[in-house]
């Protein structure tokens, strides 16, 4: 019912941030931010992003670009996905080191 109400108010509206060019800009900003995180992983994180993601101040500019080019819900989703992938990788690395492989 809520979807119908929204659709009836905005039948011809196209949200520019979901078009292909805007998505590509978002993905590029996202990749630049996470590449900075990986590159600066040895530095102490001082900034807080969504969902508790911590990052060093050296990545502040790329984070601002990421926030500027992507919807807030997408940023939150990508942050969660990044944290989950890092946690899984850390668990897998830890499991391998315990086996002596």
N, CA, C and O atoms as a MOPAC input file, in Angstrom:
PM7 MOZYME 1SCF
protein

 N      0.82100 1    -1.18600 1     0.00000 1
 C      0.00000 1     0.00000 1     0.00000 1
 C      0.87300 1     1.26100 1     0.00000 1
 O      0.58000 1     2.22000 1    -0.71400 1
 N      1.92200 1     1.25900 1     0.78400 1
 C      2.81600 1     2.41400 1     0.81500 1
 C      3.49800 1     2.60000 1    -0.53300 1
 O      3.71100 1     3.73200 1    -0.96800 1
 N      3.83900 1     1.50800 1    -1.19500 1
 C      4.47800 1     1.58900 1    -2.50400 1
 C      3.53500 1     2.20600 1    -3.52400 1
 O      3.95400 1     3.01000 1    -4.35700 1
 N      2.26000 1     1.83000 1    -3.46000 1
 C      1.27700 1     2.40300 1    -4.37700 1
 C      1.14800 1     3.90400 1    -4.16500 1
 O      1.06100 1     4.66100 1    -5.13200 1
 N      1.13700 1     4.33500 1    -2.92200 1
 C      1.02400 1     5.75900 1    -2.62400 1
 C      2.23400 1     6.50900 1    -3.15500 1
 O      2.09500 1     7.60500 1    -3.69700 1
 N      3.39600 1     5.94200 1    -3.00800 1
 C      4.62100 1     6.57400 1    -3.51400 1
 C      4.59700 1     6.63700 1    -5.03100 1
 O      4.92900 1     7.66700 1    -5.61800 1
 N      4.21000 1     5.55200 1    -5.66100 1
 C      4.18200 1     5.49900 1    -7.11300 1
 C      3.16700 1     6.48100 1    -7.68400 1
 O      3.41800 1     7.09000 1    -8.72400 1
 N      2.03600 1     6.64300 1    -7.02600 1
 C      1.02700 1     7.55200 1    -7.55200 1
 C      1.45300 1     9.01300 1    -7.42200 1
 O      1.03500 1     9.84500 1    -8.22800 1
 N      2.27100 1     9.33800 1    -6.43100 1
 C      2.74700 1    10.70900 1    -6.27100 1
 C      3.84800 1    11.04500 1    -7.25800 1
 O      3.95800 1    12.19300 1    -7.68800 1
 N      4.66500 1    10.06900 1    -7.62700 1
 C      5.82400 1    10.29800 1    -8.48800 1
 C      5.82700 1     9.33600 1    -9.67600 1
 O      6.75500 1     8.53900 1    -9.80900 1
 N      4.82000 1     9.38900 1   -10.53500 1
 C      4.75600 1     8.38800 1   -11.60500 1
 C      5.84200 1     8.54100 1   -12.66300 1
 O      6.28300 1     7.54700 1   -13.24000 1
 N      6.28300 1     9.77900 1   -12.92800 1
 C      7.25100 1     9.99300 1   -14.00400 1
 C      8.63100 1    10.38600 1   -13.51200 1
 O      9.48600 1    10.76400 1   -14.31300 1
 N      8.86000 1    10.30300 1   -12.21800 1
 C     10.13800 1    10.72500 1   -11.65700 1
 C     11.18700 1     9.63500 1   -11.84200 1
 O     10.96500 1     8.46900 1   -11.51600 1
 N     12.32700 1    10.04400 1   -12.36900 1
 C     13.46300 1     9.13000 1   -12.50000 1
 C     14.53500 1     9.64300 1   -11.55500 1
 O     14.98700 1    10.78200 1   -11.67500 1
 N     14.93200 1     8.81200 1   -10.62900 1
 C     15.97700 1     9.19200 1    -9.68500 1
 C     17.32800 1     9.06800 1   -10.38100 1
 O     17.73000 1     7.98500 1   -10.80600 1
 N     18.00800 1    10.18300 1   -10.48700 1
 C     19.26100 1    10.22500 1   -11.24600 1
 C     20.35100 1     9.36300 1   -10.63300 1
 O     21.24000 1     8.89400 1   -11.34400 1
 N     20.29600 1     9.14500 1    -9.31800 1
 C     21.37800 1     8.39400 1    -8.67600 1
 C     21.32200 1     6.89600 1    -8.92900 1
 O     22.24800 1     6.18100 1    -8.54500 1
 N     20.28000 1     6.40600 1    -9.55300 1
 C     20.22200 1     4.97900 1    -9.87100 1
 C     20.49500 1     4.71000 1   -11.35000 1
 O     20.49300 1     3.55500 1   -11.77800 1
 N     20.72700 1     5.75600 1   -12.12600 1
 C     21.05800 1     5.56900 1   -13.52700 1
 C     22.48600 1     5.04500 1   -13.66400 1
 O     23.29700 1     5.16100 1   -12.74500 1
 N     22.76900 1     4.48000 1   -14.80500 1
 C     24.04400 1     3.78700 1   -15.01400 1
 C     25.26200 1     4.66900 1   -14.74100 1
 O     26.19700 1     4.23100 1   -14.07100 1
 N     25.26500 1     5.88600 1   -15.24200 1
 C     26.42700 1     6.76500 1   -15.07800 1
 C     26.66000 1     7.09400 1   -13.60000 1
 O     27.80200 1     7.12200 1   -13.14100 1
 N     25.57700 1     7.34100 1   -12.85900 1
 C     25.70700 1     7.65500 1   -11.44000 1
 C     26.15400 1     6.42500 1   -10.64500 1
 O     26.94200 1     6.53600 1    -9.70500 1
 N     25.65000 1     5.26600 1   -11.02700 1
 C     26.08700 1     4.03200 1   -10.34000 1
 C     27.56700 1     3.79600 1   -10.56700 1
 O     28.28500 1     3.42100 1    -9.64000 1
 N     28.03500 1     4.01300 1   -11.79600 1
 C     29.45300 1     3.82300 1   -12.09200 1
 C     30.31500 1     4.77600 1   -11.27700 1
 O     31.38100 1     4.39000 1   -10.79700 1
 N     29.86300 1     6.02700 1   -11.11400 1
 C     30.59700 1     6.99500 1   -10.29200 1
 C     30.61800 1     6.54200 1    -8.83700 1
 O     31.62800 1     6.69000 1    -8.14800 1
 N     29.50600 1     5.99300 1    -8.37500 1
 C     29.43200 1     5.48000 1    -7.00700 1
 C     30.40400 1     4.32200 1    -6.81800 1
 O     31.14400 1     4.28200 1    -5.83500 1
 N     30.40400 1     3.38800 1    -7.74900 1
 C     31.28900 1     2.22400 1    -7.62800 1
 C     32.76200 1     2.64300 1    -7.67200 1
 O     33.59800 1     2.07700 1    -6.96800 1
 N     33.06600 1     3.63100 1    -8.50000 1
 C     34.44100 1     4.11400 1    -8.59200 1
 C     34.88200 1     4.75300 1    -7.27700 1
 O     36.00000 1     4.52200 1    -6.81500 1
 N     33.99900 1     5.56200 1    -6.67200 1
 C     34.30800 1     6.18600 1    -5.38600 1
 C     34.42300 1     5.13800 1    -4.28600 1
 O     35.28900 1     5.23200 1    -3.41600 1
 N     33.54500 1     4.13900 1    -4.33200 1
 C     33.59100 1     3.04500 1    -3.34800 1
 C     34.91000 1     2.29600 1    -3.44500 1
 O     35.56600 1     2.05000 1    -2.43300 1
 N     35.29700 1     1.93400 1    -4.65500 1
 C     36.53800 1     1.18300 1    -4.85000 1
 C     37.75900 1     1.98500 1    -4.41300 1
 O     38.70400 1     1.43100 1    -3.85200 1
 N     37.73400 1     3.29800 1    -4.67300 1
 C     38.84900 1     4.15200 1    -4.25100 1
 C     38.94200 1     4.20600 1    -2.72600 1
 O     40.03900 1     4.16500 1    -2.16900 1
 N     37.80100 1     4.29800 1    -2.05600 1
 C     37.81200 1     4.35200 1    -0.59100 1
 C     38.32100 1     3.04600 1     0.00400 1
 O     39.17700 1     3.06100 1     0.88800 1
 N     37.80700 1     1.92700 1    -0.46900 1
 C     38.23500 1     0.64500 1     0.09700 1
 C     39.67800 1     0.31200 1    -0.27600 1
 O     40.36500 1    -0.37200 1     0.48300 1
 N     40.14600 1     0.78400 1    -1.42800 1
 C     41.56300 1     0.61800 1    -1.77600 1
 C     42.43200 1     1.42100 1    -0.81000 1
 O     43.49500 1     0.96100 1    -0.39400 1
 N     41.97700 1     2.61900 1    -0.45700 1
 C     42.69900 1     3.43200 1     0.52600 1
 C     42.72900 1     2.71800 1     1.87500 1
 O     43.75600 1     2.70600 1     2.55400 1
 N     41.59800 1     2.12400 1     2.26300 1
 C     41.55800 1     1.37900 1     3.53300 1
 C     42.57200 1     0.25100 1     3.53700 1
 O     43.28300 1     0.04800 1     4.52100 1
 N     42.63700 1    -0.47900 1     2.44100 1
 C     43.58200 1    -1.59300 1     2.36600 1
 C     45.02500 1    -1.09800 1     2.35700 1
 O     45.89900 1    -1.70200 1     2.98100 1
 N     45.27100 1     0.00400 1     1.64700 1
 C     46.62100 1     0.56000 1     1.56100 1
 C     47.08400 1     1.11700 1     2.91000 1
 O     48.24900 1     0.97000 1     3.28000 1
 N     46.18100 1     1.74700 1     3.63100 1
 C     46.51800 1     2.39000 1     4.90700 1
 C     46.14200 1     1.52400 1     6.10800 1
 O     45.96000 1     2.04300 1     7.21000 1
 N     46.02500 1     0.22300 1     5.90900 1
 C     45.56400 1    -0.66600 1     6.98100 1
 C     46.51700 1    -0.73500 1     8.16600 1
 O     46.11100 1    -1.11400 1     9.26500 1
 N     47.77700 1    -0.37500 1     7.95700 1
 C     48.73200 1    -0.42300 1     9.05900 1
 C     48.65200 1     0.81000 1     9.96100 1
 O     49.25500 1     0.83200 1    11.03400 1
 N     47.91300 1     1.83200 1     9.53300 1
 C     47.77900 1     3.04900 1    10.34000 1
 C     46.59100 1     2.94500 1    11.27500 1
 O     45.63800 1     2.20600 1    11.02600 1
 N     46.67100 1     3.69800 1    12.35100 1
 C     45.61300 1     3.64500 1    13.35600 1
 C     44.35600 1     4.35300 1    12.84700 1
 O     44.43100 1     5.50700 1    12.42300 1
 N     43.20700 1     3.68000 1    12.88300 1
 C     41.97000 1     4.31800 1    12.43400 1
 C     41.51100 1     5.37700 1    13.43600 1
 O     41.47800 1     5.13000 1    14.64200 1
 N     41.16200 1     6.54500 1    12.93000 1
 C     40.73600 1     7.63800 1    13.79900 1
 C     39.34800 1     8.15200 1    13.44800 1
 O     38.75100 1     8.89300 1    14.23000 1
 N     38.82900 1     7.77500 1    12.29700 1
 C     37.52000 1     8.25600 1    11.83900 1
 C     36.50900 1     7.11700 1    11.90700 1
 O     36.86000 1     5.94500 1    11.77600 1
 N     35.24200 1     7.48700 1    12.11700 1
 C     34.17900 1     6.49200 1    12.21500 1
 C     33.21700 1     6.67700 1    11.04800 1
 O     32.74300 1     7.78400 1    10.79400 1
 N     32.93300 1     5.58600 1    10.34300 1
 C     31.96100 1     5.59500 1     9.25200 1
 C     30.67700 1     4.91900 1     9.73900 1
 O     30.50200 1     4.69100 1    10.93600 1
 N     29.80700 1     4.61100 1     8.82400 1
 C     28.57300 1     3.92500 1     9.20600 1
 C     28.87200 1     2.50000 1     9.66600 1
 O     29.93200 1     1.95200 1     9.36700 1
 N     27.96200 1     1.92900 1    10.36800 1
 C     28.00300 1     0.56900 1    10.91000 1
 C     29.29200 1     0.27400 1    11.67300 1
 O     29.72700 1    -0.87700 1    11.72700 1
 N     29.90100 1     1.29000 1    12.25800 1
 C     31.06700 1     1.08500 1    13.10100 1
 C     32.37400 1     0.87300 1    12.36700 1
 O     33.37100 1     0.50500 1    12.98800 1
 N     32.39600 1     1.09400 1    11.07500 1
 C     33.63100 1     0.94900 1    10.29700 1
 C     34.59000 1     2.07200 1    10.68100 1
 O     34.22800 1     3.24800 1    10.64800 1
 N     35.80300 1     1.70200 1    11.04200 1
 C     36.82600 1     2.68600 1    11.39800 1
 C     37.81700 1     2.80600 1    10.25500 1
 O     38.15100 1     1.81900 1     9.59900 1
 N     38.28800 1     4.03600 1    10.02100 1
 C     39.26100 1     4.23900 1     8.95300 1
 C     40.23100 1     5.34500 1     9.34000 1
 O     39.88300 1     6.22300 1    10.13000 1
 N     41.44900 1     5.31300 1     8.79100 1
 C     42.45000 1     6.34000 1     9.11800 1
 C     42.11000 1     7.67700 1     8.45900 1
 O     41.37900 1     7.72400 1     7.46900 1
 N     42.64000 1     8.74300 1     9.01000 1
 C     42.33900 1    10.07800 1     8.49100 1
 C     42.88000 1    10.27900 1     7.07500 1
 O     42.40100 1    11.16200 1     6.36300 1
 N     43.85500 1     9.49200 1     6.65100 1
 C     44.38700 1     9.58900 1     5.29100 1
 C     43.31200 1     9.26100 1     4.24400 1
 O     43.42900 1     9.66700 1     3.08800 1
 N     42.28800 1     8.54100 1     4.64000 1
 C     41.22200 1     8.14600 1     3.71500 1
 C     39.99200 1     9.05700 1     3.81300 1
 O     38.94000 1     8.74900 1     3.25200 1
 N     40.12900 1    10.15900 1     4.51600 1
 C     38.98500 1    11.04800 1     4.73600 1
 C     38.44800 1    11.63100 1     3.42500 1
 O     37.23300 1    11.71000 1     3.23800 1
 N     39.33400 1    12.03700 1     2.52600 1
 C     38.88600 1    12.61300 1     1.24700 1
 C     38.16200 1    11.58800 1     0.38800 1
 O     37.12800 1    11.89300 1    -0.20800 1
 N     38.69800 1    10.37700 1     0.32100 1
 C     38.03800 1     9.35200 1    -0.49200 1
 C     36.70600 1     8.93800 1     0.14300 1
 O     35.77100 1     8.56000 1    -0.56200 1
 N     36.62500 1     9.01000 1     1.46700 1
 C     35.34600 1     8.71300 1     2.12300 1
 C     34.31000 1     9.79300 1     1.80200 1
 O     33.13900 1     9.48600 1     1.57800 1
 N     34.73800 1    11.03900 1     1.78000 1
 C     33.82100 1    12.13600 1     1.43900 1
 C     33.29700 1    11.97500 1     0.01500 1
 O     32.11600 1    12.20600 1    -0.24200 1
 N     34.16900 1    11.58100 1    -0.90700 1
 C     33.73900 1    11.34200 1    -2.28700 1
 C     32.75900 1    10.16900 1    -2.35300 1
 O     31.77000 1    10.21900 1    -3.08300 1
 N     33.04000 1     9.12800 1    -1.59300 1
 C     32.16400 1     7.96300 1    -1.53000 1
 C     30.79300 1     8.37900 1    -1.03000 1
 O     29.78200 1     7.99700 1    -1.62000 1
 N     30.73700 1     9.15400 1     0.04600 1
 C     29.46200 1     9.61900 1     0.59500 1
 C     28.74000 1    10.54900 1    -0.38400 1
 O     27.51100 1    10.55700 1    -0.44200 1
 N     29.49400 1    11.32200 1    -1.14100 1
 C     28.90000 1    12.28400 1    -2.07200 1
 C     28.27200 1    11.58700 1    -3.27900 1
 O     27.20900 1    11.99500 1    -3.74700 1
 N     28.92100 1    10.54200 1    -3.78200 1
 C     28.47200 1     9.90600 1    -5.01900 1
 C     27.47500 1     8.76900 1    -4.82000 1
 O     26.85800 1     8.32700 1    -5.78900 1
 N     27.30100 1     8.28800 1    -3.60300 1
 C     26.42300 1     7.13700 1    -3.37600 1
 C     25.27800 1     7.49100 1    -2.42700 1
 O     25.41200 1     8.35600 1    -1.56100 1
 N     24.17800 1     6.81800 1    -2.60500 1
 C     23.06700 1     6.95200 1    -1.67400 1
 C     23.51400 1     6.46400 1    -0.29600 1
 O     24.36400 1     5.58200 1    -0.17600 1
 N     22.92100 1     7.05800 1     0.73600 1
 C     23.28400 1     6.68200 1     2.10700 1
 C     23.00900 1     5.20000 1     2.36000 1
 O     23.79200 1     4.53600 1     3.04000 1
 N     21.92000 1     4.68200 1     1.82800 1
 C     21.60700 1     3.26700 1     2.02600 1
 C     22.63300 1     2.37300 1     1.32700 1
 O     22.94300 1     1.28600 1     1.81600 1
 N     23.16000 1     2.82200 1     0.19300 1
 C     24.18800 1     2.05200 1    -0.50700 1
 C     25.48900 1     2.07000 1     0.27100 1
 O     26.16500 1     1.04800 1     0.38600 1
 N     25.84300 1     3.24000 1     0.81000 1
 C     27.07200 1     3.36100 1     1.60300 1
 C     27.00700 1     2.41400 1     2.79300 1
 O     27.97200 1     1.71100 1     3.09200 1
 N     25.87600 1     2.40200 1     3.46200 1
 C     25.69800 1     1.51400 1     4.61600 1
 C     25.82100 1     0.05000 1     4.19200 1
 O     26.46700 1    -0.74900 1     4.87000 1
 N     25.20400 1    -0.28500 1     3.07800 1
 C     25.27200 1    -1.66300 1     2.56700 1
 C     26.71300 1    -2.05100 1     2.23300 1
 O     27.17300 1    -3.12600 1     2.61700 1
 N     27.42800 1    -1.17000 1     1.51300 1
 C     28.80500 1    -1.47800 1     1.13400 1
 C     29.71100 1    -1.57400 1     2.36000 1
 O     30.61400 1    -2.40900 1     2.39200 1
 N     29.48100 1    -0.72800 1     3.37100 1
 C     30.27000 1    -0.80800 1     4.60200 1
 C     30.04000 1    -2.13700 1     5.30700 1
 O     30.98500 1    -2.78100 1     5.76200 1
 N     28.78100 1    -2.54100 1     5.39500 1
 C     28.47900 1    -3.83600 1     6.02300 1
 C     29.12200 1    -4.97500 1     5.25600 1
 O     29.69500 1    -5.89000 1     5.84700 1
 N     29.02600 1    -4.91400 1     3.93700 1
 C     29.60500 1    -5.95800 1     3.09200 1
 C     31.12300 1    -6.02000 1     3.27300 1
 O     31.68600 1    -7.10900 1     3.37700 1
 N     31.78200 1    -4.87600 1     3.31000 1
 C     33.23000 1    -4.82100 1     3.49800 1
 C     33.61600 1    -5.41200 1     4.85300 1
 O     34.54600 1    -6.21400 1     4.93800 1
 N     32.90100 1    -5.01600 1     5.91800 1
 C     33.20100 1    -5.53500 1     7.26000 1
 C     32.98400 1    -7.04300 1     7.31700 1
 O     33.78300 1    -7.76900 1     7.90800 1
 N     31.89900 1    -7.50900 1     6.70100 1
 C     31.61500 1    -8.94600 1     6.71000 1
 C     32.69700 1    -9.71300 1     5.96200 1
 O     33.15300 1   -10.75600 1     6.43200 1
 N     33.11000 1    -9.21200 1     4.81100 1
 C     34.15200 1    -9.89700 1     4.03800 1
 C     35.48300 1    -9.90700 1     4.77400 1
 O     36.20600 1   -10.90300 1     4.74200 1
 N     35.80700 1    -8.81100 1     5.43100 1
 C     37.05300 1    -8.76100 1     6.22300 1
 C     37.00200 1    -9.75500 1     7.37800 1
 O     37.98900 1   -10.43600 1     7.65700 1
 N     35.84800 1    -9.84100 1     8.05400 1
 C     35.69400 1   -10.76000 1     9.17800 1
 C     35.82400 1   -12.20700 1     8.71100 1
 O     36.49800 1   -13.01000 1     9.35500 1
 N     35.18600 1   -12.53700 1     7.60200 1
 C     35.27600 1   -13.89700 1     7.05800 1
 C     36.71700 1   -14.21400 1     6.66600 1
 O     37.21500 1   -15.30300 1     6.95000 1
 N     37.38300 1   -13.26900 1     6.01700 1
 C     38.77000 1   -13.50100 1     5.61700 1
 C     39.67500 1   -13.68800 1     6.82700 1
 O     40.56800 1   -14.53500 1     6.81800 1
 N     39.44200 1   -12.89600 1     7.86300 1
 C     40.23700 1   -13.02300 1     9.08700 1
 C     40.00500 1   -14.38600 1     9.73700 1
 O     40.94800 1   -15.01200 1    10.22100 1
 N     38.74500 1   -14.84900 1     9.74700 1
 C     38.45200 1   -16.16400 1    10.31700 1
 C     39.09300 1   -17.27500 1     9.49300 1
 O     39.62600 1   -18.23600 1    10.04900 1
 N     39.04200 1   -17.14600 1     8.17700 1
 C     39.66500 1   -18.15900 1     7.33000 1
 C     41.17600 1   -18.18000 1     7.50600 1
 O     41.78100 1   -19.25000 1     7.57200 1
 N     41.79000 1   -17.00000 1     7.58100 1
 C     43.23300 1   -16.92500 1     7.79800 1
 C     43.61800 1   -17.52400 1     9.13900 1
 O     44.62500 1   -18.22300 1     9.24900 1
 N     42.81600 1   -17.25100 1    10.15700 1
 C     43.08300 1   -17.77900 1    11.49100 1
 C     42.92800 1   -19.29500 1    11.51500 1
 O     43.71200 1   -19.99500 1    12.15500 1
 N     41.91000 1   -19.79900 1    10.81300 1
 C     41.67700 1   -21.24700 1    10.75700 1
 C     42.84300 1   -21.95000 1    10.07600 1
 O     43.27800 1   -23.00800 1    10.53100 1
 N     43.35300 1   -21.37600 1     8.99100 1
 C     44.48400 1   -21.96500 1     8.27100 1
 C     45.74200 1   -21.96600 1     9.13100 1
 O     46.51200 1   -22.92500 1     9.09200 1
 N     45.96100 1   -20.91000 1     9.90300 1
 C     47.16800 1   -20.84400 1    10.72700 1
 C     47.11400 1   -21.85800 1    11.86900 1
 O     48.15300 1   -22.34700 1    12.31300 1
 N     45.92700 1   -22.17200 1    12.33900 1
 C     45.79600 1   -23.17600 1    13.40800 1
 C     46.06900 1   -24.58300 1    12.89400 1
 O     46.57900 1   -25.42800 1    13.63000 1
 N     45.73200 1   -24.83400 1    11.63500 1
 C     45.95000 1   -26.15900 1    11.07600 1
 C     47.40100 1   -26.40700 1    10.75700 1
 O     47.81100 1   -27.55700 1    10.60200 1
 N     48.17200 1   -25.38100 1    10.65700 1
 C     49.57200 1   -25.55700 1    10.29700 1
 C     49.77100 1   -25.72600 1     8.81100 1
 O     50.78500 1   -26.26400 1     8.36500 1
 N     48.79700 1   -25.26200 1     8.04200 1
 C     48.86400 1   -25.39000 1     6.58600 1
 C     49.78600 1   -24.35900 1     6.01400 1
 O     49.97500 1   -24.30600 1     4.79800 1

